[in-house]
Amino acid sequence: MITREKLDPSWHKARVAARIWLKAKQGRPLSARDKRLARVFADDPAVEDRLIEQGVAYWRAPWMLDSHGQRIRRVCNVVDNRN
């Protein structure tokens, strides 16, 4: 598994932005922190739309790979209803 330290900072920010976007799309209330981070990421030129789209795909994926390349079921707090 890729550790947080090895992630590109822009990719990491885009994954966080994707989680916030999915949370808002589900109609869940955004915290003050979520809103603040969304504003920061919107103003950051390194966080491109394509990276956020990749982040959304990352969070929607039902499987992920472990450190040995084996597929394991993703368990995360973001539930995608795709409506």
C-alpha positions, 0 to 999 in steps of 0.5 A, spaced: 500 500 500 502 507 498 503 510 504 501 517 505 508 520 505 509 517 498 503 521 495 504 527 491 501 533 495 497 535 489 494 528 489 493 527 496 489 534 496 485 532 490 483 525 494 481 530 500 477 534 495 474 528 492 471 526 499 468 533 500 465 533 494 462 526 494 459 528 501 456 534 499 453 530 493 450 525 498 446 531 501 450 530 508 452 536 512 459 539 511 463 541 517 466 548 517 473 544 516 470 541 510 468 548 507 475 551 509 478 546 505 474 546 499 475 553 499 483 552 499 483 547 494 479 551 489 484 556 489 490 551 489 492 551 482 495 544 483 489 541 484 486 540 477 479 538 475 482 531 472 486 530 479 479 530 483 476 526 478 481 521 479 480 522 486 472 520 486 474 514 482 479 512 487 473 513 493 468 509 488 472 503 487 470 497 490 477 494 491 484 496 492 490 493 492 494 491 498 502 491 499 502 484 496 498 486 490 492 482 492 485 485 491 482 487 498 475 490 499 475 497 500 472 499 507 471 507 507 466 512 510 464 515 503 458 511 501 456 512 493 449 512 491 451 514 484 444 518 483 
